[in-house]
Every structure is written in C-alpha cells, then in structure tokens.
C-alpha cells in the first residue's frame, strides 16, 4: 500500500569511492560475451550481492539466435621484422579483436594491414572491435603506431580457442509482496572500457545491495548482469514466463562520465520508469530525455514487440557522442566517483518511487465522504491542520477510480508520492479506500 521501503539516506546510497573502486577492480579483466573473463567478473560482483550465475550451453537456440561457442584467449601479439613485440594484448586488452580465431603465422607488412584496426581521427587511441559471429582475426592499435610499422615480415600469434562451452550471466532477485517485478539490466562483456560497461556494473551492483537491505518491497527487483545483446536475448528466451510479471525495466550504461544525465525512453514512451525519470530529471540542470530509437543497448531487446517490457536506458553522454567511446580513451580517468554516485542516487530514488506507485478505488465514491467525523481533518499523519495533507486526501479520493495510479495523481496534483501514499494509508484505515489488484501503470 504505502511506501514499505526505508527512506534513502539524505546524502547517498553508496560511498562514491566504493563505486569507483569496483570499476577499478574490474577494469583489468579481459572480458567478452563468453569465457573466463565473464565468470571472473561475475565472481567479483558475487562478493557484494547474492548473485546466481547461470551457464547456457553453446548451441542453445534463443529466439532467432544461437548461443555461440565459448572464446578463451591466452595471449595475442605481433612481432615486427626485428622480433620486437609491437602489439601485445598483455599491454592492453583492446589490442586484439574480440573473438579472434587462433593464428600463428608470418606475413608481410602489406598482408598484415588487412587485419589492423585504428582510429585516424584519434591517433593515440586503441579502438574496441569485435567479431562475434564471423570467424576472423585482427589486432587493434593506435593509428600513430600503425603508421610507424616498417615494411618486412611480421609474426602474428593469437593463442585462443573457440569451442563448445557456455555463456554465463548473473541474476540477483529480491522478492516483493505484489508478485510483480522491476527489471534492471547492465551488460558485462566489454574489456577495459570504464564508462561503457563498468559504470553500469558498479551502479547496478550497489543498487542491488541497497534494495536487498531496504526492508520489505512491494514489487520484486530483478538485477541481471548479461553479455550485451546475446545475453539479454538469452535471458528473455529462458525466462518468458517472467515477462508478464515485469511492470517496467531499466538498462544502465555509460553513467560515469562528466556529462549530464540522459534518459532514453522505452519503445512505449510512457511506462512507469519513463514517467518517473521524466519527473526526477526535471529537477536536474541540463538533464535530457530522449525518445526511443531501435539502436543502442539492451533496451531494444526488452522493448521488442513480442516482449514489450517498457524498459528505458539511463546514460550520461549518449553512446557514440563522445570521442572516447569504444576506445582506450574510455579508461578510468574518463569516469569519476561523483558522477557514479549521482547516477546511483537518481536511480535509487526512481526505483524507490516505483515501489510505491499503486492504484486504489474509492469505497465511498458518491460525493465527498465526511472526513471530519473520521478524524482525518484534525490529524493527518501527525500534521495537524495541514492543508497539503488535506489536499492529498482529497486528490486521492477524487482520482482513486481504479484507473488512475498514484503517479497519475502526483502529476495532476503536484503532491509528492510520499504524501499521497500516507494519505492512502489513512483512507484505507478509515475504510474509504481499497488497493486495486496491480496491473499496468
């Protein structure tokens, strides 16, 4: 009924330094959509929250996709004609194209060129490149170094295996009393990218820890840590029975840089989380709300027509709109503890408000009930003769028709959800209001 979750601390839900420290710890791990780096990442997360780790065998059909072979990388390097290693994944995880097939050969500088990737517009940066679903190999290098490679014979070596195994993902479920759920998802597959990967992991982990200790929840909270695209598709394919219970969702990525918060709406555009972010971001300077487009992160899987979860995505500077995106420039120096903490705080307040959005029905709908003889005008929630508290009662009675939610009433009245839910408590205690079975908000 009313808010069952403990009020958030006035300052923050997590120490900003702790949020950054988790990014710092995960940064060196060489991850991809499968393999030991994903499992190592999930094991670190598991130290903070109760996380179930699920393994899905290679070859498992998941809607129109198939879980791929498992990729294990041991080393990858290029030696120039003098025998000097000029590119080495031991120096930076981004130096190898993710999912490269094994290779050990010599070839000319001209032949090597077809397997090199760089960013001419950012000559000092190493790009992030993948080849998940087409068997090939390659190396990523700064453009400056690429242009300095001399002619001659090079040796290339990638010690990797692509073999039947499994894809791993993590799930933390915190039950609620309504039988409904809110989904929070973040991807875990990018190696050594601090903003586009680790910021979402860190904030999601701390949010899960917070809500696990927040008292009784009205709606369950399900946090999933999945490889991008194929992980979300796999989770949905394996959990179709849960989809009808999910009332809204949130994807987290790119929330550690210094840009203003940006929320991308769900495909529906007016889901519960959409509306709550619109409300909360209105109070923040320079915050942005963007419409849904079918490109981006895993919100496009959750929002697909056959799934139709109203899942939006929270970012700061949107993907592709900062030069460091998908390159070695997206390092730990590109994110900061203050931005991580603000992102976590806003998410926590939105998710907490989502816990206390309900629909009610007025049990005395024919004209205004006599509130005075029930003591509701004299003392409402300890606020004697409070005009705002009285107005909250009247707004709840006027719009509790089984169709309007407390979020609708909040937006119509300007009265915050906490006051409306306190009013609902008082009206229920006086047999004037009843909670409706929860449906779509």
N, C-alpha and C positions, 0 to 999 in steps of 0.2 A: 504494500500500500504506500505508506510514506517511505522516505529515504531510509533503507536499512543499513547503508554503508556509512562507516565512520567518516566524519568530515576530514577532508585533507588537511595536513599541516598548513599553516599560514604561509610558510616560506617555500617549501619544496617537498617533493615526494622522494627524492634521492639526492645524495651528495653529488654535485656536478663532477667532482674529481673521480668518484666511483664510476660514473657513466663514461668518462673519458678513459679511465683505467681499463675497462673491459674492451674498448676499441683497441687500445694499445696492446693488450694481451693477444687479441685475435689477429692483429694486423700481419704478423709474420707467417701465418699458416697458409699453405698453398692449397686453395680450395678449387673445386669445380662442381659440376652438377652431380657427380658421384665420387666415390673414393675415400681414402683415409683422411683427407683434409676436412671433409664434411663431418665425418664422425668425430674427429678431434674437436672441431668447433662445437658440435652438439654436446660433447662431454664437458667442455668448459661451461656452457650455458647451464648444464645439468647441476653444476655446483651451486647455483643460486636458486633454482626453482625445481619443482617436481616435474621433470620432463620425460615423457615416454618417447623412446626412439624406435621408429618403425622402419623396417627394411623391406623394400619391394623388389622382388627378383627381376633381373634383366629379362626382357622379352614379354613382360606383363602388358597386355593391351589396356590402354587407358583412353577411353573415347576414341578419337581419331589418331592417337599417338601410341607409341610403344616405349616402355622404359628401356633406355639404352644400355649398352654394355658398360661395365664399370671401368673407369680410367684410373690407372695408378702411375704416377710419374716419380721416377727416382732421380734422374739428372738429365740435363739438356744443355748443350754448349756448342759453340762454333770456334774452331781454331783457324787462325789466319795462316798464310804461307810460312811464317816463321815458327809456327807451333804455339803462338800466344793465344790464349782464350780471350776472344774479343767480345763474345756474348756468352753469358752464363746465367742460368736460372738461379744458381746459388747466390748471385748478386741481387737479383730482383725477380720475384715471382712472375711478373708480367713479361719477362723475356721470351717465354715460349707461348705459342698459340695453344690455348686450352683444348685438350682432346687430340693433340697431335699424335699421329701414329709413330711407332718406333722407326728409327732410321739410324744407320751408321755407314757413312759413305764419304767419298771425296768428290768434289765437283769444282768447276771453275767459278770465278767471281761472277761471271755473267749468268751462269745457271743458278747460282745462289740467289741472285737478285729476285727471281720469281717467288721466293719463299720468305722474303723480308718485308716487314711492315713498319712504317714510320709515319711521323706527322710533320710534313714540311713546314706547316704554319706554326708549329711549336717544336723547334729543332732540338730542344733539350729534353723533351718528354718521351717516355716509352708508352706506346699505345696498348690498350687491352683488346685482344682479339680472340675469338673462339671459332671452333669448327666442330660443333657437337654432332651434326648429322650428315657430314660429308667427310669421308676419310682422306685426310691430307696432313701435311705437317708444315710448320713455319716458326719463324722467330720474330720477335718484336724488338726494336732497337730505336734509340734516339736518331733523328734524321742527321744530326751532326756527325755521329759515329758512322752511320751508314755511308755518308758521302766520303768518309776518310778511309774506307776499306780498300786496300790496294788490289790490283789485279794479281792473279795467281790461283793456286789450287788451295781449296779450303776443305777442312774435315768437319762434317756435321754429325752430331751424336745426340740422339734422344732415346734414353732408356726408359721406356714406358710400356705398359700393357693395356690392351683393350680386350676384355674377356668377360664371359658371363659372371655376374656378381649380383649386386643390388644397388638401389638408390635409397639413401637414408633421408628421413626427415624427422623433426621433433614436434611434439604436441604437449601442451600444458592446458589441462581443463580444470576450471574452478567452477563447481556446480552452483546453481541458483535454485530458487524455490518455484519459479514460474514454468519450468520446462522449456523455456526459450533461451536463446544464446546470442551473444555478440561475438563476432569473429575478428581477431586481429592477426594479420599476416605480415611476415617480412621474409625477404629472400636471403639465402646464406651461401651463395655459390661463387661470389666474386673474390678473387685473391688480391689482397693488398690494395683495396680501394676503401678508403676510410669513410667517405660520405655515402657513396652509392654502394652500401652494403652494411658496413659495421655500425653506422649511426642507427640504422633501423634495428639491428640485432640488439644493440645495447639498450635502446629505449624500450623495445618490446620486452626484454628480459626484466628490466626494472619495473615496468608496468605490471607484468605478471606477478612479480614478487609483492608489489604493493597490494594488488587486489586479492591475492591469496591470504593476506593478513588484515583485510579491511572489514571483517565481520561478515554477517550473512548477506548474500547477494540476492537481489530479486531475479535477475537473469544471469545465466551462466556466462562465463568468459572463457573463450577458447583461443589460445595463442598457438599459432602454427609457424614453425621455422622451416621453410621449404626451399629447395633449389628453384631458381627462377623459371617460370613458365611450366616446364615439365613437372616440377614439384607441386605447384598449385593444381595443375590438371590431374595429377595422380591422386592428390588428397581428395579432390572433388569426386573423382571416379570411384574411390574406395569408401566414400562417406556420403553417398547420395541420400541415404536415409536420414542424415542430419540436416540436410539443406532446408526442409520445411520449417525447422525449428530456429533457423538463424534469422533474426529480425533486422540485422544490419551488420556491416563489416567495415574494416579499416585496414588499409595497406600502408606500411611505413617504409620510407626510403629517402635518403638524401636530406636528413633533418639535422645535420651537424654543422653546416657551413654558416657563414655570417649573413646570408640573405634573409629577407623577411619570409615568414611562414606563408606557404601556398597550399591551398586545398583544392584538389581536383574532384569534382562531384562524381557520384556514381552515374551509371547509364540512366537510371530513373530520374536522377537530379533532385528529388525531394524526399529521399529516405531519411530515417531518423538521424543517422550520423551526419548526413549532408546538412540538415537543418540546424543541428547543434553546433557544427563548425561555423556555419554562417553566423550564428549568434555570438559565439565566443571570439571569432576573429574580427568581428566588427569593432571590438574594443582595443585591438592592437594596431599600432601605426604601421602602415604600408603592407599589411597582410592582404593576401589575394585569394579570391575564389575563382576557379576556372571551370569551364564546362567539361563534360566528359568527351574524350576522343578515344577511338579504339586503338591507341598506341600508348605504350608506357610500361607499367609494371603489372603485377598480377591482378590488379583490379579488373583488367579486361577479361580475365578468366572467370572471376567471381561474378562479373556483371553480364556474362554472355547470356543470350536469350533463354537457353534451356536451363540455366542455373538461376539467374535473375536475383542474386543477392545484391542489395543496394550497398555496394562497397565503394567507398571513395579512397583517395590516396593523399596522405599528408607528406609534403616536401618542404624544402626551403627554396633555393634556386632550382627551378624545374630541370629535369634531365635534359641534357643536350644544350642547355643555355649558359653553361659556364665552361671556359676553355679547359679546365682540369678534368672534365667529365670523361670517364673511361680512359684515363691515362695515369701515369705515375705522378702527375700533379695532384691527384686526389689522394693525398697522403695525410698523415696525422697532423701535419702543420696546417692543412686546409680546413680542419674542423676545430671546434673549441668547446670547452666544457660548458660555458654559459649558454650556447645555442642548444646543446644537447639537453640541458636542464630545462630551458624554456619549452622545448618541444615536448619533453616528458610531462611537464606541468600542464600544458594545454591539453594534451591527450588525456591525462588523468581526469581533468575536470569535465571534458566532453564525455568520457566513458562513465564517469560517476553520474552525470546528469542523465545519461541513457538508462541508468539503473532505476531512475525514479520517474520515468515517463510512463503514465498509465492512462486508461480510460475508465470513467466512472459513469454511473447512472443515478440521477436524482430520483429518490424514492417518494418525494412529495412535489411532483412537477407542476401541479395545478396551482399557480400563483406562488408567491414567496411564502415559505413557511415562517412561522413565528419564532424567530431566533431568540428573542428576549427571554421568553419563559424557559428556554433550554439553557440559559446562562451563556449563550455564545456571543452576545454583545458585551457582556460585562467583563469577561475574562477569556481571551482567546490566546492560548499558548503562552500565558504569562504576560501578555502585553495588554495591560488594562486600557480600555477605551482607545485601542489603536485603530486609526482609520484605515491604514494599509491592511491590517489583519482582517478587519470587517469587509473591506473590498475583496480580499482573497476569498472569503466565504461566499460572497455574492457572485463573483465570477465563476467559482466552482459550481454553484447551484444553477447558474444560468446556462452554462455550456456542458454540463455533465448529462449529455443526452445519449451516451453510448457510442457516439460518433467522433466527438472532439476529444483529443488527447490533452493531457496537461501541457504538452509542448504547444499545441494549438492555442490553449488558453493563455499560456505565457506570452506568446507572440501577439495575441489580441489585446491583452491587458497591460503588458509591460511589467507584471509582477513576477519575481523570480520563482523558479521551480521549487525551491525550498519552502517558501511561504505558501505556495499553492498546495504542496503536499502536507504541510502542517494543517492547513485548512481542511484538507480531505480527511485527515485523521480525526479532527474534531467533529466533522459532519458524520463520519461513519460511527463514531461513538454515540452520536445522538440519533442514530437510525435514519438519517436523512440522505445518506449516500451509500452506494454499493459499488464494489470493484467489478468491472466487466471482465469476462474472460479475455485474456490478452490475445490480440490479433495484430495485424499490420498497423504500424504507427505512421 
